[in-house]
Amino acid sequence: MEKKENLDGRNLGSGPVGRWIIYIDKCTGCGECVDACSLGLLYIENEKVKMKEERYCSECEDCASACAFRAITFR
């Protein structure tokens, strides 16, 4: 089973909780999603993506589209 977290780093266990899911095993920390976020809500910490304030997310999905590793999904 892949380890999942939402973008603000809370562990989600085995099922989706919330709007955004990050598959941290797939995240390489490349920062493409950070660059794609027009609101500046994403950052890299310990080589993994995190979100500052999920409530401000516009749900545009640009970060998920920018991720070549499909580490971010919208639910």
PDB file of N, CA, C and O in Angstrom:
ATOM      1  N   MET A   1       0.841  -1.180   0.000  1.00  0.00           N
ATOM      2  CA  MET A   1       0.000   0.000   0.000  1.00  0.00           C
ATOM      3  C   MET A   1       0.884   1.239   0.000  1.00  0.00           C
ATOM      4  O   MET A   1       1.849   1.324   0.759  1.00  0.00           O
ATOM      5  N   GLU A   2       0.548   2.199  -0.854  1.00  0.00           N
ATOM      6  CA  GLU A   2       1.320   3.434  -0.917  1.00  0.00           C
ATOM      7  C   GLU A   2       0.981   4.324   0.263  1.00  0.00           C
ATOM      8  O   GLU A   2      -0.164   4.375   0.712  1.00  0.00           O
ATOM      9  N   LYS A   3       1.981   5.019   0.756  1.00  0.00           N
ATOM     10  CA  LYS A   3       1.767   5.969   1.828  1.00  0.00           C
ATOM     11  C   LYS A   3       1.184   7.249   1.251  1.00  0.00           C
ATOM     12  O   LYS A   3       1.688   7.776   0.259  1.00  0.00           O
ATOM     13  N   LYS A   4       0.122   7.749   1.871  1.00  0.00           N
ATOM     14  CA  LYS A   4      -0.549   8.949   1.376  1.00  0.00           C
ATOM     15  C   LYS A   4      -0.566  10.010   2.458  1.00  0.00           C
ATOM     16  O   LYS A   4      -0.627   9.702   3.648  1.00  0.00           O
ATOM     17  N   GLU A   5      -0.511  11.264   2.032  1.00  0.00           N
ATOM     18  CA  GLU A   5      -0.701  12.400   2.916  1.00  0.00           C
ATOM     19  C   GLU A   5      -1.503  13.430   2.156  1.00  0.00           C
ATOM     20  O   GLU A   5      -1.456  13.476   0.926  1.00  0.00           O
ATOM     21  N   ASN A   6      -2.246  14.266   2.886  1.00  0.00           N
ATOM     22  CA  ASN A   6      -2.791  15.410   2.174  1.00  0.00           C
ATOM     23  C   ASN A   6      -1.673  16.432   2.080  1.00  0.00           C
ATOM     24  O   ASN A   6      -0.611  16.234   2.672  1.00  0.00           O
ATOM     25  N   LEU A   7      -1.878  17.497   1.368  1.00  0.00           N
ATOM     26  CA  LEU A   7      -0.764  18.386   1.052  1.00  0.00           C
ATOM     27  C   LEU A   7      -0.244  19.180   2.232  1.00  0.00           C
ATOM     28  O   LEU A   7       0.851  19.737   2.151  1.00  0.00           O
ATOM     29  N   ASP A   8      -0.992  19.253   3.331  1.00  0.00           N
ATOM     30  CA  ASP A   8      -0.436  19.958   4.479  1.00  0.00           C
ATOM     31  C   ASP A   8       0.272  18.995   5.427  1.00  0.00           C
ATOM     32  O   ASP A   8       0.645  19.372   6.538  1.00  0.00           O
ATOM     33  N   GLY A   9       0.457  17.745   4.984  1.00  0.00           N
ATOM     34  CA  GLY A   9       1.312  16.811   5.705  1.00  0.00           C
ATOM     35  C   GLY A   9       0.626  15.884   6.679  1.00  0.00           C
ATOM     36  O   GLY A   9       1.284  15.031   7.275  1.00  0.00           O
ATOM     37  N   ARG A  10      -0.689  16.021   6.864  1.00  0.00           N
ATOM     38  CA  ARG A  10      -1.375  15.097   7.764  1.00  0.00           C
ATOM     39  C   ARG A  10      -1.487  13.736   7.093  1.00  0.00           C
ATOM     40  O   ARG A  10      -1.829  13.647   5.914  1.00  0.00           O
ATOM     41  N   ASN A  11      -1.201  12.683   7.837  1.00  0.00           N
ATOM     42  CA  ASN A  11      -1.247  11.338   7.284  1.00  0.00           C
ATOM     43  C   ASN A  11      -2.690  10.952   7.006  1.00  0.00           C
ATOM     44  O   ASN A  11      -3.567  11.166   7.843  1.00  0.00           O
ATOM     45  N   LEU A  12      -2.940  10.381   5.825  1.00  0.00           N
ATOM     46  CA  LEU A  12      -4.287   9.989   5.451  1.00  0.00           C
ATOM     47  C   LEU A  12      -4.537   8.504   5.588  1.00  0.00           C
ATOM     48  O   LEU A  12      -5.665   8.058   5.376  1.00  0.00           O
ATOM     49  N   GLY A  13      -3.542   7.731   5.930  1.00  0.00           N
ATOM     50  CA  GLY A  13      -3.759   6.296   6.050  1.00  0.00           C
ATOM     51  C   GLY A  13      -3.994   5.660   4.693  1.00  0.00           C
ATOM     52  O   GLY A  13      -3.307   5.979   3.723  1.00  0.00           O
ATOM     53  N   SER A  14      -4.971   4.756   4.626  1.00  0.00           N
ATOM     54  CA  SER A  14      -5.154   3.981   3.404  1.00  0.00           C
ATOM     55  C   SER A  14      -6.242   4.506   2.483  1.00  0.00           C
ATOM     56  O   SER A  14      -6.360   4.021   1.358  1.00  0.00           O
ATOM     57  N   GLY A  15      -7.034   5.466   2.905  1.00  0.00           N
ATOM     58  CA  GLY A  15      -8.116   5.948   2.060  1.00  0.00           C
ATOM     59  C   GLY A  15      -8.053   7.434   1.858  1.00  0.00           C
ATOM     60  O   GLY A  15      -7.428   8.143   2.647  1.00  0.00           O
ATOM     61  N   PRO A  16      -8.697   7.928   0.800  1.00  0.00           N
ATOM     62  CA  PRO A  16      -8.672   9.364   0.539  1.00  0.00           C
ATOM     63  C   PRO A  16      -9.504  10.152   1.539  1.00  0.00           C
ATOM     64  O   PRO A  16     -10.637   9.786   1.852  1.00  0.00           O
ATOM     65  N   VAL A  17      -8.934  11.217   2.026  1.00  0.00           N
ATOM     66  CA  VAL A  17      -9.624  12.127   2.936  1.00  0.00           C
ATOM     67  C   VAL A  17      -9.307  13.529   2.458  1.00  0.00           C
ATOM     68  O   VAL A  17      -8.136  13.865   2.280  1.00  0.00           O
ATOM     69  N   GLY A  18     -10.305  14.344   2.248  1.00  0.00           N
ATOM     70  CA  GLY A  18     -10.055  15.692   1.782  1.00  0.00           C
ATOM     71  C   GLY A  18     -10.043  15.769   0.272  1.00  0.00           C
ATOM     72  O   GLY A  18     -10.330  14.794  -0.422  1.00  0.00           O
ATOM     73  N   ARG A  19      -9.703  16.951  -0.224  1.00  0.00           N
ATOM     74  CA  ARG A  19      -9.749  17.207  -1.659  1.00  0.00           C
ATOM     75  C   ARG A  19      -8.507  16.726  -2.386  1.00  0.00           C
ATOM     76  O   ARG A  19      -8.607  16.126  -3.457  1.00  0.00           O
ATOM     77  N   TRP A  20      -7.355  16.979  -1.825  1.00  0.00           N
ATOM     78  CA  TRP A  20      -6.091  16.684  -2.481  1.00  0.00           C
ATOM     79  C   TRP A  20      -5.395  15.527  -1.815  1.00  0.00           C
ATOM     80  O   TRP A  20      -5.379  15.420  -0.589  1.00  0.00           O
ATOM     81  N   ILE A  21      -4.824  14.669  -2.616  1.00  0.00           N
ATOM     82  CA  ILE A  21      -4.035  13.547  -2.106  1.00  0.00           C
ATOM     83  C   ILE A  21      -2.649  13.650  -2.722  1.00  0.00           C
ATOM     84  O   ILE A  21      -2.504  13.878  -3.923  1.00  0.00           O
ATOM     85  N   ILE A  22      -1.651  13.482  -1.900  1.00  0.00           N
ATOM     86  CA  ILE A  22      -0.294  13.366  -2.433  1.00  0.00           C
ATOM     87  C   ILE A  22       0.217  11.972  -2.089  1.00  0.00           C
ATOM     88  O   ILE A  22       0.141  11.526  -0.944  1.00  0.00           O
ATOM     89  N   TYR A  23       0.723  11.315  -3.082  1.00  0.00           N
ATOM     90  CA  TYR A  23       1.341  10.005  -2.899  1.00  0.00           C
ATOM     91  C   TYR A  23       2.817  10.271  -2.667  1.00  0.00           C
ATOM     92  O   TYR A  23       3.590  10.422  -3.613  1.00  0.00           O
ATOM     93  N   ILE A  24       3.196  10.326  -1.404  1.00  0.00           N
ATOM     94  CA  ILE A  24       4.548  10.771  -1.080  1.00  0.00           C
ATOM     95  C   ILE A  24       5.622   9.823  -1.595  1.00  0.00           C
ATOM     96  O   ILE A  24       6.769  10.230  -1.783  1.00  0.00           O
ATOM     97  N   ASP A  25       5.266   8.566  -1.823  1.00  0.00           N
ATOM     98  CA  ASP A  25       6.238   7.638  -2.398  1.00  0.00           C
ATOM     99  C   ASP A  25       6.561   7.988  -3.847  1.00  0.00           C
ATOM    100  O   ASP A  25       7.627   7.631  -4.349  1.00  0.00           O
ATOM    101  N   LYS A  26       5.646   8.684  -4.520  1.00  0.00           N
ATOM    102  CA  LYS A  26       5.869   9.093  -5.908  1.00  0.00           C
ATOM    103  C   LYS A  26       6.519  10.471  -6.007  1.00  0.00           C
ATOM    104  O   LYS A  26       7.141  10.784  -7.022  1.00  0.00           O
ATOM    105  N   CYS A  27       6.387  11.287  -4.984  1.00  0.00           N
ATOM    106  CA  CYS A  27       6.924  12.650  -5.008  1.00  0.00           C
ATOM    107  C   CYS A  27       8.446  12.614  -4.953  1.00  0.00           C
ATOM    108  O   CYS A  27       9.039  11.994  -4.070  1.00  0.00           O
ATOM    109  N   THR A  28       9.066  13.297  -5.923  1.00  0.00           N
ATOM    110  CA  THR A  28      10.525  13.355  -5.975  1.00  0.00           C
ATOM    111  C   THR A  28      11.068  14.662  -5.414  1.00  0.00           C
ATOM    112  O   THR A  28      12.280  14.832  -5.282  1.00  0.00           O
ATOM    113  N   GLY A  29      10.164  15.588  -5.082  1.00  0.00           N
ATOM    114  CA  GLY A  29      10.604  16.880  -4.578  1.00  0.00           C
ATOM    115  C   GLY A  29      11.161  17.779  -5.662  1.00  0.00           C
ATOM    116  O   GLY A  29      11.943  18.685  -5.374  1.00  0.00           O
ATOM    117  N   CYS A  30      10.769  17.545  -6.907  1.00  0.00           N
ATOM    118  CA  CYS A  30      11.323  18.312  -8.038  1.00  0.00           C
ATOM    119  C   CYS A  30      10.873  19.774  -8.032  1.00  0.00           C
ATOM    120  O   CYS A  30      11.581  20.635  -8.553  1.00  0.00           O
ATOM    121  N   GLY A  31       9.712  20.066  -7.453  1.00  0.00           N
ATOM    122  CA  GLY A  31       9.236  21.438  -7.348  1.00  0.00           C
ATOM    123  C   GLY A  31       8.416  21.944  -8.521  1.00  0.00           C
ATOM    124  O   GLY A  31       8.034  23.114  -8.537  1.00  0.00           O
ATOM    125  N   GLU A  32       8.135  21.097  -9.502  1.00  0.00           N
ATOM    126  CA  GLU A  32       7.321  21.527 -10.641  1.00  0.00           C
ATOM    127  C   GLU A  32       5.932  21.977 -10.181  1.00  0.00           C
ATOM    128  O   GLU A  32       5.393  22.952 -10.706  1.00  0.00           O
ATOM    129  N   CYS A  33       5.361  21.285  -9.224  1.00  0.00           N
ATOM    130  CA  CYS A  33       4.039  21.658  -8.698  1.00  0.00           C
ATOM    131  C   CYS A  33       4.096  23.000  -7.972  1.00  0.00           C
ATOM    132  O   CYS A  33       3.161  23.797  -8.048  1.00  0.00           O
ATOM    133  N   VAL A  34       5.191  23.239  -7.274  1.00  0.00           N
ATOM    134  CA  VAL A  34       5.380  24.510  -6.567  1.00  0.00           C
ATOM    135  C   VAL A  34       5.392  25.661  -7.576  1.00  0.00           C
ATOM    136  O   VAL A  34       4.751  26.691  -7.365  1.00  0.00           O
ATOM    137  N   ASP A  35       6.122  25.474  -8.662  1.00  0.00           N
ATOM    138  CA  ASP A  35       6.187  26.494  -9.710  1.00  0.00           C
ATOM    139  C   ASP A  35       4.832  26.706 -10.379  1.00  0.00           C
ATOM    140  O   ASP A  35       4.515  27.816 -10.807  1.00  0.00           O
ATOM    141  N   ALA A  36       4.033  25.643 -10.470  1.00  0.00           N
ATOM    142  CA  ALA A  36       2.738  25.718 -11.158  1.00  0.00           C
ATOM    143  C   ALA A  36       1.652  26.389 -10.329  1.00  0.00           C
ATOM    144  O   ALA A  36       0.659  26.857 -10.886  1.00  0.00           O
ATOM    145  N   CYS A  37       1.819  26.445  -9.018  1.00  0.00           N
ATOM    146  CA  CYS A  37       0.783  27.011  -8.136  1.00  0.00           C
ATOM    147  C   CYS A  37       0.836  28.540  -8.203  1.00  0.00           C
ATOM    148  O   CYS A  37       1.757  29.165  -7.678  1.00  0.00           O
ATOM    149  N   SER A  38      -0.163  29.128  -8.855  1.00  0.00           N
ATOM    150  CA  SER A  38      -0.191  30.581  -9.015  1.00  0.00           C
ATOM    151  C   SER A  38      -0.455  31.316  -7.708  1.00  0.00           C
ATOM    152  O   SER A  38      -0.202  32.516  -7.601  1.00  0.00           O
ATOM    153  N   LEU A  39      -0.967  30.591  -6.714  1.00  0.00           N
ATOM    154  CA  LEU A  39      -1.254  31.208  -5.419  1.00  0.00           C
ATOM    155  C   LEU A  39      -0.091  31.098  -4.436  1.00  0.00           C
ATOM    156  O   LEU A  39      -0.153  31.659  -3.342  1.00  0.00           O
ATOM    157  N   GLY A  40       0.956  30.388  -4.811  1.00  0.00           N
ATOM    158  CA  GLY A  40       2.123  30.242  -3.952  1.00  0.00           C
ATOM    159  C   GLY A  40       1.865  29.448  -2.682  1.00  0.00           C
ATOM    160  O   GLY A  40       2.465  29.720  -1.642  1.00  0.00           O
ATOM    161  N   LEU A  41       0.975  28.470  -2.764  1.00  0.00           N
ATOM    162  CA  LEU A  41       0.600  27.707  -1.572  1.00  0.00           C
ATOM    163  C   LEU A  41       1.464  26.479  -1.319  1.00  0.00           C
ATOM    164  O   LEU A  41       1.438  25.921  -0.222  1.00  0.00           O
ATOM    165  N   LEU A  42       2.222  26.056  -2.309  1.00  0.00           N
ATOM    166  CA  LEU A  42       3.026  24.840  -2.165  1.00  0.00           C
ATOM    167  C   LEU A  42       4.478  25.168  -1.871  1.00  0.00           C
ATOM    168  O   LEU A  42       4.995  26.205  -2.287  1.00  0.00           O
ATOM    169  N   TYR A  43       5.119  24.272  -1.151  1.00  0.00           N
ATOM    170  CA  TYR A  43       6.550  24.387  -0.871  1.00  0.00           C
ATOM    171  C   TYR A  43       7.126  22.994  -0.699  1.00  0.00           C
ATOM    172  O   TYR A  43       6.389  22.030  -0.494  1.00  0.00           O
ATOM    173  N   ILE A  44       8.429  22.892  -0.782  1.00  0.00           N
ATOM    174  CA  ILE A  44       9.115  21.616  -0.600  1.00  0.00           C
ATOM    175  C   ILE A  44       9.751  21.595   0.779  1.00  0.00           C
ATOM    176  O   ILE A  44      10.441  22.533   1.179  1.00  0.00           O
ATOM    177  N   GLU A  45       9.507  20.508   1.498  1.00  0.00           N
ATOM    178  CA  GLU A  45      10.114  20.295   2.815  1.00  0.00           C
ATOM    179  C   GLU A  45      10.539  18.840   2.904  1.00  0.00           C
ATOM    180  O   GLU A  45       9.744  17.939   2.637  1.00  0.00           O
ATOM    181  N   ASN A  46      11.775  18.612   3.274  1.00  0.00           N
ATOM    182  CA  ASN A  46      12.317  17.250   3.355  1.00  0.00           C
ATOM    183  C   ASN A  46      12.108  16.496   2.052  1.00  0.00           C
ATOM    184  O   ASN A  46      11.768  15.313   2.052  1.00  0.00           O
ATOM    185  N   GLU A  47      12.317  17.202   0.930  1.00  0.00           N
ATOM    186  CA  GLU A  47      12.235  16.642  -0.405  1.00  0.00           C
ATOM    187  C   GLU A  47      10.830  16.156  -0.787  1.00  0.00           C
ATOM    188  O   GLU A  47      10.692  15.302  -1.663  1.00  0.00           O
ATOM    189  N   LYS A  48       9.799  16.687  -0.145  1.00  0.00           N
ATOM    190  CA  LYS A  48       8.412  16.348  -0.459  1.00  0.00           C
ATOM    191  C   LYS A  48       7.580  17.626  -0.479  1.00  0.00           C
ATOM    192  O   LYS A  48       7.894  18.589   0.221  1.00  0.00           O
ATOM    193  N   VAL A  49       6.523  17.631  -1.278  1.00  0.00           N
ATOM    194  CA  VAL A  49       5.669  18.810  -1.395  1.00  0.00           C
ATOM    195  C   VAL A  49       4.727  18.915  -0.193  1.00  0.00           C
ATOM    196  O   VAL A  49       4.221  17.913   0.313  1.00  0.00           O
ATOM    197  N   LYS A  50       4.512  20.134   0.239  1.00  0.00           N
ATOM    198  CA  LYS A  50       3.581  20.450   1.331  1.00  0.00           C
ATOM    199  C   LYS A  50       2.752  21.660   0.906  1.00  0.00           C
ATOM    200  O   LYS A  50       3.149  22.404   0.009  1.00  0.00           O
ATOM    201  N   MET A  51       1.615  21.853   1.542  1.00  0.00           N
ATOM    202  CA  MET A  51       0.770  23.004   1.248  1.00  0.00           C
ATOM    203  C   MET A  51       0.649  23.866   2.491  1.00  0.00           C
ATOM    204  O   MET A  51       0.452  23.356   3.594  1.00  0.00           O
ATOM    205  N   LYS A  52       0.769  25.179   2.309  1.00  0.00           N
ATOM    206  CA  LYS A  52       0.695  26.125   3.428  1.00  0.00           C
ATOM    207  C   LYS A  52      -0.715  26.204   4.001  1.00  0.00           C
ATOM    208  O   LYS A  52      -0.900  25.992   5.199  1.00  0.00           O
ATOM    209  N   GLU A  53      -1.699  26.501   3.182  1.00  0.00           N
ATOM    210  CA  GLU A  53      -3.080  26.705   3.624  1.00  0.00           C
ATOM    211  C   GLU A  53      -4.033  26.110   2.590  1.00  0.00           C
ATOM    212  O   GLU A  53      -4.380  26.775   1.614  1.00  0.00           O
ATOM    213  N   GLU A  54      -4.450  24.884   2.794  1.00  0.00           N
ATOM    214  CA  GLU A  54      -5.313  24.208   1.822  1.00  0.00           C
ATOM    215  C   GLU A  54      -6.619  24.972   1.578  1.00  0.00           C
ATOM    216  O   GLU A  54      -7.171  24.919   0.479  1.00  0.00           O
ATOM    217  N   ARG A  55      -7.106  25.668   2.578  1.00  0.00           N
ATOM    218  CA  ARG A  55      -8.383  26.380   2.426  1.00  0.00           C
ATOM    219  C   ARG A  55      -8.324  27.489   1.377  1.00  0.00           C
ATOM    220  O   ARG A  55      -9.363  27.911   0.870  1.00  0.00           O
ATOM    221  N   TYR A  56      -7.129  27.965   1.046  1.00  0.00           N
ATOM    222  CA  TYR A  56      -6.991  29.010   0.037  1.00  0.00           C
ATOM    223  C   TYR A  56      -6.816  28.455  -1.375  1.00  0.00           C
ATOM    224  O   TYR A  56      -6.754  29.218  -2.339  1.00  0.00           O
ATOM    225  N   CYS A  57      -6.739  27.145  -1.500  1.00  0.00           N
ATOM    226  CA  CYS A  57      -6.551  26.505  -2.794  1.00  0.00           C
ATOM    227  C   CYS A  57      -7.766  26.765  -3.689  1.00  0.00           C
ATOM    228  O   CYS A  57      -8.906  26.604  -3.253  1.00  0.00           O
ATOM    229  N   SER A  58      -7.523  27.161  -4.922  1.00  0.00           N
ATOM    230  CA  SER A  58      -8.607  27.444  -5.873  1.00  0.00           C
ATOM    231  C   SER A  58      -9.069  26.189  -6.611  1.00  0.00           C
ATOM    232  O   SER A  58     -10.013  26.247  -7.399  1.00  0.00           O
ATOM    233  N   GLU A  59      -8.415  25.064  -6.361  1.00  0.00           N
ATOM    234  CA  GLU A  59      -8.742  23.786  -6.993  1.00  0.00           C
ATOM    235  C   GLU A  59      -8.567  23.822  -8.509  1.00  0.00           C
ATOM    236  O   GLU A  59      -9.301  23.151  -9.236  1.00  0.00           O
ATOM    237  N   CYS A  60      -7.614  24.590  -8.979  1.00  0.00           N
ATOM    238  CA  CYS A  60      -7.370  24.707 -10.428  1.00  0.00           C
ATOM    239  C   CYS A  60      -6.712  23.452 -11.002  1.00  0.00           C
ATOM    240  O   CYS A  60      -6.790  23.205 -12.206  1.00  0.00           O
ATOM    241  N   GLU A  61      -6.075  22.670 -10.157  1.00  0.00           N
ATOM    242  CA  GLU A  61      -5.392  21.427 -10.514  1.00  0.00           C
ATOM    243  C   GLU A  61      -4.108  21.631 -11.323  1.00  0.00           C
ATOM    244  O   GLU A  61      -3.580  20.675 -11.892  1.00  0.00           O
ATOM    245  N   ASP A  62      -3.605  22.856 -11.380  1.00  0.00           N
ATOM    246  CA  ASP A  62      -2.360  23.112 -12.107  1.00  0.00           C
ATOM    247  C   ASP A  62      -1.195  22.326 -11.506  1.00  0.00           C
ATOM    248  O   ASP A  62      -0.326  21.850 -12.237  1.00  0.00           O
ATOM    249  N   CYS A  63      -1.174  22.191 -10.192  1.00  0.00           N
ATOM    250  CA  CYS A  63      -0.072  21.456  -9.551  1.00  0.00           C
ATOM    251  C   CYS A  63      -0.104  19.979  -9.939  1.00  0.00           C
ATOM    252  O   CYS A  63       0.938  19.378 -10.203  1.00  0.00           O
ATOM    253  N   ALA A  64      -1.295  19.402  -9.973  1.00  0.00           N
ATOM    254  CA  ALA A  64      -1.424  17.998 -10.365  1.00  0.00           C
ATOM    255  C   ALA A  64      -1.033  17.807 -11.820  1.00  0.00           C
ATOM    256  O   ALA A  64      -0.384  16.820 -12.166  1.00  0.00           O
ATOM    257  N   SER A  65      -1.424  18.744 -12.671  1.00  0.00           N
ATOM    258  CA  SER A  65      -1.072  18.667 -14.095  1.00  0.00           C
ATOM    259  C   SER A  65       0.438  18.798 -14.315  1.00  0.00           C
ATOM    260  O   SER A  65       0.991  18.200 -15.238  1.00  0.00           O
ATOM    261  N   ALA A  66       1.089  19.575 -13.470  1.00  0.00           N
ATOM    262  CA  ALA A  66       2.532  19.797 -13.610  1.00  0.00           C
ATOM    263  C   ALA A  66       3.362  18.621 -13.126  1.00  0.00           C
ATOM    264  O   ALA A  66       4.541  18.521 -13.466  1.00  0.00           O
ATOM    265  N   CYS A  67       2.783  17.744 -12.354  1.00  0.00           N
ATOM    266  CA  CYS A  67       3.533  16.633 -11.770  1.00  0.00           C
ATOM    267  C   CYS A  67       3.678  15.478 -12.763  1.00  0.00           C
ATOM    268  O   CYS A  67       2.711  14.787 -13.082  1.00  0.00           O
ATOM    269  N   ALA A  68       4.898  15.290 -13.238  1.00  0.00           N
ATOM    270  CA  ALA A  68       5.188  14.219 -14.191  1.00  0.00           C
ATOM    271  C   ALA A  68       5.110  12.839 -13.538  1.00  0.00           C
ATOM    272  O   ALA A  68       5.031  11.825 -14.232  1.00  0.00           O
ATOM    273  N   PHE A  69       5.133  12.803 -12.220  1.00  0.00           N
ATOM    274  CA  PHE A  69       5.154  11.533 -11.501  1.00  0.00           C
ATOM    275  C   PHE A  69       3.780  11.135 -10.972  1.00  0.00           C
ATOM    276  O   PHE A  69       3.632  10.111 -10.306  1.00  0.00           O
ATOM    277  N   ARG A  70       2.767  11.964 -11.279  1.00  0.00           N
ATOM    278  CA  ARG A  70       1.384  11.720 -10.849  1.00  0.00           C
ATOM    279  C   ARG A  70       1.292  11.531  -9.335  1.00  0.00           C
ATOM    280  O   ARG A  70       0.549  10.679  -8.848  1.00  0.00           O
ATOM    281  N   ALA A  71       2.052  12.330  -8.608  1.00  0.00           N
ATOM    282  CA  ALA A  71       2.074  12.245  -7.149  1.00  0.00           C
ATOM    283  C   ALA A  71       0.929  13.009  -6.508  1.00  0.00           C
ATOM    284  O   ALA A  71       0.614  12.775  -5.342  1.00  0.00           O
ATOM    285  N   ILE A  72       0.295  13.922  -7.247  1.00  0.00           N
ATOM    286  CA  ILE A  72      -0.799  14.726  -6.710  1.00  0.00           C
ATOM    287  C   ILE A  72      -2.068  14.410  -7.491  1.00  0.00           C
ATOM    288  O   ILE A  72      -2.078  14.432  -8.722  1.00  0.00           O
ATOM    289  N   THR A  73      -3.130  14.117  -6.762  1.00  0.00           N
ATOM    290  CA  THR A  73      -4.421  13.877  -7.403  1.00  0.00           C
ATOM    291  C   THR A  73      -5.492  14.672  -6.688  1.00  0.00           C
ATOM    292  O   THR A  73      -5.365  15.005  -5.509  1.00  0.00           O
ATOM    293  N   PHE A  74      -6.522  14.961  -7.407  1.00  0.00           N
ATOM    294  CA  PHE A  74      -7.668  15.695  -6.866  1.00  0.00           C
ATOM    295  C   PHE A  74      -8.814  14.711  -6.689  1.00  0.00           C
ATOM    296  O   PHE A  74      -9.118  13.937  -7.597  1.00  0.00           O
ATOM    297  N   ARG A  75      -9.447  14.738  -5.527  1.00  0.00           N
ATOM    298  CA  ARG A  75     -10.591  13.848  -5.241  1.00  0.00           C
ATOM    299  C   ARG A  75     -11.804  14.658  -4.935  1.00  0.00           C
ATOM    300  O   ARG A  75     -12.868  14.100  -4.668  1.00  0.00           O
TER     301      ARG A  75
END
